[in-house]
């Protein structure tokens, strides 16, 4: 069976709407979870919304 790469969780900066890939956290059995970045690389703000919740996010 072919290896299926795990896609990172994506986060949107609540301030400038730049998308960031989550930081991988290694877990058991080679799986990963993903944490939001500490700060936005574009504007420096620290509030993020997971891409799955972005369409329902209200500032």
N, C-alpha and C positions, 0 to 999 in steps of 0.2 A: 504494500500500500504506500502511495506517495505521501511525503511529508507535506502537511498543510500548515503554512506559517500562521502564527497567531497575530492578528492585527492589533496594534495598540489602540487604547481608548483615546479619543480625541477630545480636547477641551477648547472652548471658545472663551477668549478674554471678554469679560462683561463690560469692559470699558471701550476697547477699540475693535473688538470682534475679530482679532487675529486668531487663527486656529493653531493649536500646539498639540504635538504628540505627547502622550503621557510618559512619564519616567517609569521604566520597567522595574518591578520588584520581583525578584526570583522567589518562587514557592516550590513546594514539593513536586516531584515527578516532571520537572522541566517546564512546568506551567509558569505563567507570569500574571501578575495583576499590574495595573498602571495607576500611578498617582499623578495628580495635576502638578504643574511646575510651581516653584516658589513664587515666581514673578513673571509677568509677561515680558518677553524679549523685545517687544516693540514699544510699549508705553510704561512698563515698570509696575503696573497695578497688579494686585494679587487676588482678584476675584475671578473665578472661572466657573463655567457651566459645562457639564459633560454634553457632548454633541447630541446624545440621545434625548436630552431635555431642552435643547436650545429652542426648538419651535414653540415650547410652552413657557419659556422664560420671560418674565416681565420685570423690568428694572424698577 
